[in-house]
Amino acid sequence: MVNDTLRVRVANITREAEDILTYELVAEDGGTLPPFEAGAHLEVRVPGPGDFVRSYSLCNDPDETHRYVIAVQRDGNGRGGSRAMHERVRVGDVLEVGAPNNNFPLLFARSYVLVAGGIGITPMLAMARMLERTGANYTLHYCARTPERTAFRELLSSAPFKDRVRFYFDGGDPSKGLDVKTLLATRGPGARLYCCGPAGLMKAVRDAATYHKWPWEKVHFESFTAEGTSAATGKEETDFEVTIRSTGQVLRVPAGQSVLNVLRRNGVRVTSDCEAGSCGTCVTRVCEGQPDHRDTFFQQEPAGDQRMLVCVSRARSKRLVLDL
């Protein structure tokens, strides 16, 4: 973990929706926890074989100091971290987590448009709690496949949120869900747009915001996957090559595939955790070539051309030589 490690006890586990559990975490010693801001996440070391470290957005009110609440969606096609949380973690267990970190801060605005898809509701819920408490003007548009797969549906259908929240159920057909182009056709004075969800939703939101000429400094995305990061950046992907310095092996990285996954398929091991460009675990030295940085980890500290996160970043040059 890149942050200071905290030990927290699982005080409660709640089934929020189909395949989604929330975990209430309190300090092992019963004291207060480090504060966090809306949009922040925790890095959680998942117990058991595999040594998984996963990032989960905090969804409780940032005003609370006695607990952290995260929601985990079980992904049967994932690398095992979410399955391990669902299958191994029980009430009373003690977990190691990093101190809260925020790559998706809620900045001041006269009004807010929040767009969430699926488990992307988690940072948005913390934002909605804060905006509600401070009397801010906001609307939350929440897209899901079915009501049964909609986390926090009962909470968000009740006061004080119910007049601010709109639900959209597409049954797996995005054309039947939220019409983001219509939604973003009008921008209120001083409005900010926040979006978190699957890659398809974020691409649709980016395209609509571009079409309607939203100022990019007022548009903010959070992604949980490499595909989502690419959709949020809106950068066109092209093929390029990576050369492994130690062996001279040359590998082609096609559009739509990450450097990390290409390395894995060819037997080159690189340690990774979040695989969404936020934790910095897979940072790799670049010997030659110019990387195209698409991460959030290096936002505060420019990476230059000497290193990159191979989980999400790509290449501006035709070839990269990696120190592997």
C-alpha positions in Angstrom: 0.0 0.0 0.0 1.2 3.5 -0.8 -0.6 5.1 2.2 -0.1 4.7 5.9 -1.6 1.5 7.0 -4.6 1.5 9.3 -6.2 -1.5 11.1 -10.0 -1.5 11.0 -12.6 -3.9 12.2 -15.6 -5.0 10.2 -18.5 -3.8 12.3 -21.3 -4.7 9.9 -21.9 -6.3 6.4 -25.2 -5.4 4.6 -26.5 -6.8 1.3 -27.4 -3.7 -0.6 -28.4 -5.3 -3.9 -27.8 -8.4 -6.0 -24.0 -9.2 -5.8 -23.3 -5.9 -3.8 -22.3 -5.9 -0.1 -21.5 -2.9 2.0 -18.8 -3.1 4.7 -18.9 -0.8 7.8 -15.3 -0.4 9.1 -14.4 1.1 12.4 -11.0 1.6 14.1 -9.6 -1.5 15.7 -8.9 0.5 18.9 -12.4 2.1 18.9 -11.0 5.6 18.2 -11.6 8.1 15.5 -10.5 7.5 11.9 -8.6 9.9 9.7 -10.9 12.3 7.9 -11.8 12.0 4.2 -13.5 14.1 1.5 -16.3 13.1 -0.8 -14.8 11.1 -3.8 -12.1 9.5 -1.7 -11.2 5.8 -1.8 -9.6 3.3 0.5 -7.0 0.7 -0.5 -8.0 -2.5 1.2 -5.8 -5.6 1.7 -8.1 -8.5 1.1 -7.3 -11.4 3.4 -6.4 -14.9 2.2 -4.2 -16.2 -0.7 -3.5 -13.9 -3.5 -2.5 -10.8 -1.5 -5.1 -8.7 -3.2 -5.1 -4.9 -2.7 -8.2 -3.2 -4.1 -9.4 0.4 -4.1 -13.0 1.0 -3.0 -14.7 4.4 -2.8 -16.0 5.6 0.5 -19.8 6.1 0.4 -20.7 7.3 3.9 -20.9 11.0 4.9 -17.4 12.6 5.0 -18.6 14.4 8.2 -18.4 11.0 10.0 -15.1 10.2 11.8 -16.2 7.0 13.6 -16.5 4.7 10.5 -15.7 4.1 6.9 -18.3 2.5 4.6 -17.4 0.8 1.3 -19.5 -1.2 -1.2 -18.1 -4.1 -3.1 -19.7 -5.6 -6.2 -18.9 -9.3 -6.8 -17.3 -9.7 -10.2 -17.2 -13.3 -11.3 -15.0 -12.4 -14.2 -12.5 -10.4 -12.2 -9.1 -11.3 -10.8 -10.5 -12.5 -7.5 -10.4 -9.5 -5.2 -14.2 -8.9 -5.0 -14.9 -12.6 -4.7 -12.5 -12.8 -1.8 -14.2 -9.9 -0.1 -17.6 -11.5 -0.4 -16.5 -15.0 0.5 -13.8 -14.5 3.1 -14.5 -11.3 5.0 -16.9 -11.6 8.0 -18.1 -9.3 10.8 -15.4 -9.0 13.4 -12.5 -9.5 11.0 -9.7 -7.0 11.2 -8.5 -5.6 7.8 -5.5 -3.5 6.8 -6.4 -0.4 4.8 -4.5 2.6 3.5 -5.4 6.1 4.7 -8.1 7.7 2.5 -6.9 9.1 -0.8 -8.8 11.3 -3.2 -8.4 11.6 -7.0 -12.0 12.6 -7.5 -12.5 15.7 -5.3 -15.8 17.5 -5.1 -14.9 21.1 -6.2 -17.0 24.2 -5.5 -19.8 24.9 -8.0 -23.1 26.8 -8.1 -24.8 23.5 -9.0 -23.9 19.9 -9.7 -24.9 17.2 -12.1 -23.9 13.7 -10.9 -24.2 10.7 -13.2 -23.6 7.2 -11.8 -23.7 3.8 -13.4 -23.8 0.5 -11.4 -21.2 0.4 -8.6 -20.1 3.9 -9.7 -22.8 5.1 -7.3 -20.3 4.7 -4.4 -18.4 8.0 -4.6 -21.5 9.8 -5.8 -23.4 8.8 -2.6 -20.7 10.4 -0.5 -21.0 13.5 -2.7 -24.8 13.5 -2.4 -24.6 13.2 1.4 -22.3 16.2 1.6 -24.2 18.3 -0.9 -27.5 17.5 0.9 -26.0 18.4 4.3 -24.6 21.7 3.0 -27.8 22.7 1.1 -26.2 22.7 -2.4 -28.1 22.5 -5.6 -27.6 19.1 -7.3 -29.3 16.2 -9.2 -28.1 12.6 -9.2 -28.9 10.4 -12.3 -28.3 6.8 -11.4 -28.2 4.1 -14.2 -28.5 0.4 -13.5 -29.5 -2.8 -15.3 -32.5 -3.6 -13.0 -33.9 -2.4 -9.7 -32.6 -5.6 -8.1 -29.0 -4.6 -9.1 -29.3 -1.0 -7.8 -27.3 -0.4 -4.6 -28.8 2.0 -2.1 -32.1 2.2 -4.0 -34.3 2.4 -0.9 -32.0 5.0 0.7 -32.0 7.2 -2.4 -35.7 6.8 -2.9 -36.4 8.3 0.5 -36.0 11.7 2.1 -33.9 13.7 1.8 -32.6 12.4 -1.5 -35.8 11.3 -3.3 -36.5 14.7 -5.0 -32.9 14.9 -6.3 -32.4 11.4 -7.6 -33.5 9.9 -11.0 -33.2 6.2 -11.7 -32.8 4.6 -15.1 -33.1 0.9 -15.7 -32.0 -0.3 -19.2 -32.3 -4.1 -18.8 -28.9 -4.4 -20.5 -29.8 -2.2 -23.5 -28.1 1.2 -23.1 -30.5 2.7 -25.7 -33.3 2.3 -23.2 -31.5 4.0 -20.4 -30.4 7.6 -19.7 -30.3 9.9 -22.7 -27.1 11.8 -21.7 -27.1 13.9 -24.9 -30.5 15.4 -23.9 -29.5 15.6 -20.2 -26.4 17.7 -21.0 -28.0 19.8 -23.6 -28.5 22.6 -21.0 -25.9 23.6 -18.6 -26.9 25.7 -15.6 -24.6 28.7 -14.7 -21.5 27.5 -12.9 -22.6 23.8 -13.0 -20.1 21.0 -12.6 -20.5 17.5 -14.0 -19.3 14.3 -12.2 -19.5 10.9 -13.7 -18.5 7.4 -12.5 -19.5 4.1 -14.0 -18.8 1.6 -16.7 -16.8 2.6 -19.8 -19.8 2.8 -22.1 -21.5 5.3 -19.9 -18.5 7.5 -19.4 -17.8 7.5 -23.1 -21.4 8.6 -23.8 -21.1 11.3 -21.1 -17.8 12.6 -22.6 -19.2 12.6 -26.1 -22.3 14.5 -25.0 -20.4 17.0 -22.9 -18.1 17.6 -25.9 -21.0 18.0 -28.3 -22.7 20.6 -26.0 -19.4 22.4 -25.3 -19.2 21.9 -21.6 -16.0 23.5 -20.3 -13.6 20.6 -19.6 -12.4 22.1 -16.3 -16.0 21.6 -15.1 -16.2 17.9 -16.2 -14.9 15.2 -13.9 -14.6 11.4 -14.2 -13.7 8.5 -11.9 -12.9 5.1 -13.3 -12.5 1.7 -11.7 -11.0 0.0 -14.8 -8.5 0.5 -17.5 -11.3 0.5 -20.1 -13.1 3.2 -18.1 -10.0 5.3 -17.9 -9.6 5.3 -21.7 -13.2 6.2 -22.1 -12.9 9.0 -19.6 -9.8 10.5 -21.3 -11.4 10.4 -24.7 -8.1 9.7 -26.3 -8.0 7.6 -29.5 -6.0 4.4 -29.1 -3.5 3.1 -31.7 -1.3 0.1 -31.8 2.3 0.3 -30.7 5.2 -1.9 -29.6 7.0 -2.5 -26.3 10.4 -4.1 -26.1 11.5 -5.9 -23.0 15.0 -4.6 -22.2 16.3 -7.7 -20.5 15.4 -10.1 -23.4 14.9 -8.0 -26.4 11.4 -9.5 -26.8 9.1 -7.2 -28.9 5.4 -7.3 -28.1 2.6 -5.6 -30.0 0.0 -3.7 -27.9 -3.3 -3.4 -29.9 -5.8 -0.7 -29.4 -8.2 -1.6 -26.6 -5.7 -3.7 -24.7 -3.4 -2.6 -21.9 0.3 -2.9 -21.8 -0.1 -4.9 -18.5 -2.4 -7.5 -20.0 -0.1 -7.9 -23.1 2.9 -8.4 -20.8 1.0 -11.0 -18.7 -0.1 -13.0 -21.7 3.5 -13.3 -22.7 4.8 -14.4 -19.4 6.3 -11.0 -18.2 5.3 -10.5 -14.6 4.6 -7.0 -13.3 3.2 -6.4 -9.8 -0.2 -4.6 -9.9 -3.2 -3.8 -7.7 -5.9 -1.4 -8.8 -5.3 -1.7 -12.6 -7.1 1.6 -13.0 -4.2 4.0 -12.8 -4.6 5.2 -9.2 -2.4 3.2 -6.9 1.0 3.4 -8.6 1.9 -0.3 -7.9 2.7 -1.1 -11.5 5.0 1.9 -12.2 7.7 0.7 -14.7 10.8 2.5 -15.9 10.9 3.6 -19.5 14.3 3.4 -21.2 13.3 4.7 -24.6 10.2 6.2 -26.1 7.5 8.5 -24.9 4.6 7.2 -22.8 1.1 8.6 -23.0 0.1 9.0 -19.4 -3.5 8.2 -18.7 -3.4 7.6 -14.9 -4.4 9.7 -11.9 -1.5 8.6 -9.7 0.9 11.2 -11.2 -1.5 14.1 -11.2 0.4 15.9 -8.4 3.8 14.8 -9.6 4.6 14.8 -13.3 5.9 11.5 -14.5 7.9 12.7 -17.5 9.1 10.1 -20.0 11.1 8.0 -17.6 8.3 6.0 -16.0 4.7 4.9 -16.6 1.8 2.9 -15.1 1.5 0.0 -17.5 -2.1 -0.8 -16.4 -3.6 2.2 -18.2 -1.0 4.4 -19.9 0.0 3.9 -23.5 2.6 5.4 -26.0 3.0 8.6 -27.9 5.8 7.0 -29.8 5.7 3.9 -32.0 7.8 1.9 -29.6 8.6 1.8 -25.8 11.6 0.0 -24.3 10.6 -1.0 -20.8 13.1 -1.8 -18.0 11.8 -5.4 -17.5 
